[in-house]
Amino acid sequence: MIQYRKITELIAGRLKPKEAYLFYCLALKSDFITNESYITQDSLAKFYGIKDVDQISKWLYEFQSKGLLTVVKYKVKGKYGTFSKCKYILNAEHYNLISDLLKDEPISRQLKGFLILLKCKCLNGTNTTKFSQNQLANELGISTGAISQYMKDAIDNAYVSKDENGIHLLREDIFLKAKAEFRKVKSAKPKEKLVILMD
């Protein structure tokens, strides 16, 4: 079944595409209701697709410094002593809903992150942004050359289209268009549900 997670629009302009994709991965490993995750940094590194746990740790604390999550440290007593653990509480203010289908798409982490950031700059409840590519570069803090390459790759892989009305995300199974639509899905009969609220 398709699962959706809340991704705050606040990541746009604060995170680069690789970091945005990590935020999304962490969201997939969080509770839909509480936005809390207990995943270890080792496990998150594997889920994200790299071996450098120190880089994951650095990014997580950068997320906290930018107001995108809260890191809560706590102690756990076990059979072999007391251990330090971390809980991550994700900021879900002004969120968009993005499905877990993006995780397995055959594209780079950077392009996935760009698509997530692009969704964050779409008009409320839509998959369309009115920003030009140059404006997106300013809004996202990414060079115009990088934006051009991401757009080319996104269009070539049928994730995005562009016309006189703006830039459009095409995969509504990945990028939910409106929260009203999510409420409709959430209230469907159990056998018809597309969304699992809890891992």
C-alpha positions in Angstrom: 0.0 0.0 0.0 1.1 3.6 -0.7 2.2 5.5 2.4 2.4 9.2 2.6 4.6 11.4 4.9 4.5 15.1 5.8 7.3 17.2 4.4 7.4 20.8 5.6 7.7 23.5 3.0 10.3 25.1 5.3 13.0 22.9 3.8 12.9 24.9 0.5 15.8 27.4 0.6 17.3 25.8 3.7 18.3 22.4 2.3 20.2 21.3 -0.8 18.7 18.4 -2.9 20.8 15.7 -1.2 19.8 17.0 2.2 16.1 17.3 1.2 16.2 13.6 0.2 17.6 12.7 3.6 14.8 14.7 5.3 12.3 12.7 3.2 14.0 9.4 4.2 13.9 10.3 7.8 10.2 11.2 7.4 9.5 7.8 5.9 11.0 6.3 9.1 8.9 8.5 11.4 5.4 8.1 12.8 2.8 9.9 10.6 0.9 11.3 13.6 3.6 12.4 16.0 6.4 13.0 13.4 8.8 11.2 15.7 11.5 8.8 14.5 13.7 6.5 16.6 15.8 5.2 13.7 19.6 5.0 14.4 22.0 7.0 12.3 23.5 3.7 11.1 20.2 2.5 9.9 19.3 5.9 8.4 22.6 5.9 6.5 21.8 2.5 5.0 18.2 3.5 4.1 19.6 6.7 2.5 22.2 4.8 0.6 25.6 5.8 1.9 28.1 4.4 4.3 29.3 7.7 5.8 27.4 7.8 9.1 29.3 10.9 10.2 27.8 12.8 7.2 24.3 11.7 8.3 25.0 12.9 11.8 26.3 16.3 10.5 23.2 16.7 8.4 20.8 15.8 11.2 22.3 18.5 13.5 22.2 21.0 10.6 18.5 20.2 10.3 18.1 21.0 14.0 20.0 24.3 13.7 17.7 25.3 10.8 14.6 24.6 12.8 13.6 21.5 10.8 13.7 18.9 13.5 14.4 18.5 17.2 17.0 16.0 18.5 16.0 14.6 21.8 18.7 12.5 23.7 17.6 10.0 26.3 19.0 7.0 28.2 17.9 3.4 27.8 18.7 0.7 30.4 19.3 -2.7 29.0 20.8 -6.0 30.0 24.3 -4.9 29.3 24.1 -1.4 30.8 22.7 2.1 30.0 22.9 3.4 26.4 22.4 6.8 24.9 19.7 7.1 22.2 18.3 9.9 20.0 14.7 10.6 19.0 14.1 13.0 16.1 10.9 15.1 16.0 10.3 16.5 12.5 8.9 19.9 11.9 5.7 19.4 9.9 4.6 23.0 9.6 3.0 23.9 6.3 3.5 20.4 5.0 3.0 18.6 1.7 2.2 14.9 1.4 4.8 12.8 -0.5 4.4 9.1 -1.0 7.0 6.4 -0.3 7.0 5.5 -4.0 9.6 8.1 -4.6 12.2 6.1 -2.6 12.3 3.4 -5.2 12.3 5.5 -8.3 15.3 4.8 -10.6 16.8 8.3 -10.4 19.6 9.9 -8.3 19.2 11.0 -4.8 19.9 14.6 -6.0 17.0 14.5 -8.5 14.7 13.1 -5.9 15.6 15.8 -3.5 15.1 18.5 -6.2 11.6 17.1 -6.9 10.8 17.3 -3.2 12.0 20.9 -3.1 10.0 21.7 -6.2 6.9 20.3 -4.6 7.5 22.7 -1.7 7.4 25.7 -4.1 4.1 24.6 -5.7 1.0 26.7 -5.2 -1.0 25.5 -2.2 -2.8 22.2 -2.9 -1.4 21.9 -6.4 1.5 20.4 -8.3 2.2 23.6 -10.2 4.7 26.4 -9.5 4.6 29.8 -11.2 8.3 30.4 -10.5 10.6 30.6 -13.5 13.8 28.5 -13.4 15.8 31.6 -12.5 13.4 32.4 -9.7 13.6 28.8 -8.5 17.3 29.1 -8.3 16.9 32.1 -6.0 14.2 30.5 -3.9 16.0 27.2 -3.4 19.6 28.6 -3.2 20.7 26.5 -6.1 22.7 27.7 -9.1 20.9 28.4 -12.3 23.0 25.8 -14.1 22.1 23.1 -11.5 18.4 24.0 -11.8 18.6 23.7 -15.6 20.2 20.2 -15.3 17.7 19.1 -12.7 14.8 20.3 -14.9 16.2 18.6 -18.0 16.5 15.3 -16.1 13.1 15.7 -14.5 11.5 16.4 -17.9 13.4 13.6 -19.7 12.2 11.1 -17.0 8.6 12.3 -17.1 8.4 13.7 -13.6 7.9 17.3 -14.7 6.4 19.3 -17.6 6.8 23.0 -18.4 4.5 25.3 -20.3 3.3 28.9 -20.3 1.3 28.2 -17.2 4.2 27.1 -15.1 6.2 24.1 -14.1 4.1 21.0 -13.2 4.9 17.8 -11.2 3.3 15.0 -13.1 3.3 12.1 -10.7 0.2 12.5 -8.5 0.8 9.0 -7.0 4.0 10.5 -5.5 3.0 14.1 -4.9 -0.4 14.4 -3.4 -2.2 17.5 -4.8 -4.4 18.5 -1.9 -4.9 17.8 1.8 -8.6 17.5 1.1 -7.8 14.6 -1.2 -5.8 13.0 1.6 -8.7 13.3 4.0 -10.9 11.6 1.5 -8.4 8.7 1.2 -8.1 8.5 5.0 -11.8 8.1 5.5 -12.2 5.4 2.8 -13.3 1.9 3.7 -10.4 -0.3 5.0 -10.1 -2.4 1.9 -9.9 0.8 -0.2 -7.3 2.6 1.8 -4.2 3.9 0.0 -2.5 5.3 3.1 -1.1 3.6 6.2 -0.7 6.2 8.9 1.7 4.3 11.1 4.8 2.2 10.3 
